[in-house]
Amino acid sequence: MVKSTGAQYVILGHSERREYYKETPEILKEKVLLAQKNDLKVIFCIGESLEEREAGKQNEVVKAELEGSVFNLSEEDFRKIVIAYEPIWAIGTGKTATAEQAEEIHAYIRSIIAEKYGQAVADDTTILYGGSCKASNAPELFAKPDIDGGLIGGASLKAADFKGIIDAFK
């Protein structure tokens, strides 16, 4: 159905779908395969809750989410995946990860991709930041070497706010 609308991308693994619809790694693995079978580009969301962050388990959480749903793919198919790191604790809460916190986890994500698929694949993988990115923090976030862009939510609803993010990316 998604493909029939003319869409080229699909977001899978979003925290709200995981929480409210109980989407498990197994379900997401099937959805990723189905999306790719239908020539859709997958933006795959990963990220930890506030409780997991405070317990220092963010690396463990994102690694398990990748291993459970996309690390089964061949290198060729994994190259078609865009990763979006969304710290659940920073979405709609008023809390935002610092650029340093975001860079640290993005670098970690890139390192585990390198362990699985090699450094060339890791370097070529797009990793977006999706935790309350806005015009005021976008320049600092986008300046980090492992943050390749943003998965923008609420800030995309007002043209002036969204333009500020776009301008920060240029």
C-alpha positions, 0 to 999 in steps of 0.5 A: 500500500505504501508503495502504491501512494508513490512513496519512496521511503518508509520509516520503520522501528519508530519508538511510538510504533514499538511502544503502542503497537508492540512491534518486536524485532522479529516483526520489524525484520519482516517489515524491513524485508517486505519494504525492500522487496517492494523497492522502498528505502527504509529509514530504520529508527533505534534509540533508548528510553530515559530509564535506559539512558540513565542506566548507561544502557544506550549502547546495549539497546541500539546494538540489540535493535540493529542486531534484531532487525537489520543485521540479518541483511546482506551487505548489499541490502544493508547499504539501502538502509538509513539509520535514524537515532531517536533518543526516546527521552528527547522526543517531545519532552523538552529534553534534548541530547547535547551535540556531544551525546548525539555524536557519541552514540552516532559514532558507536552506531557507526562502529558496530556497523563497521564490525558487522559489515566493514568500515566502508559500509559504515562510512557510507551509511547515513545516520540521522539524528531524530531527537528534537532537532530544531533550528537552534540546535541543528548547526551544532548537531550537523557539525558533528562528523557522525551525524549525517542529517536529521529526522525532523518531526514537530519542527517540520510543521512550521515553515520558518522553523523547518527552514532554520534546520535546512539552513543549518544543514547547508 
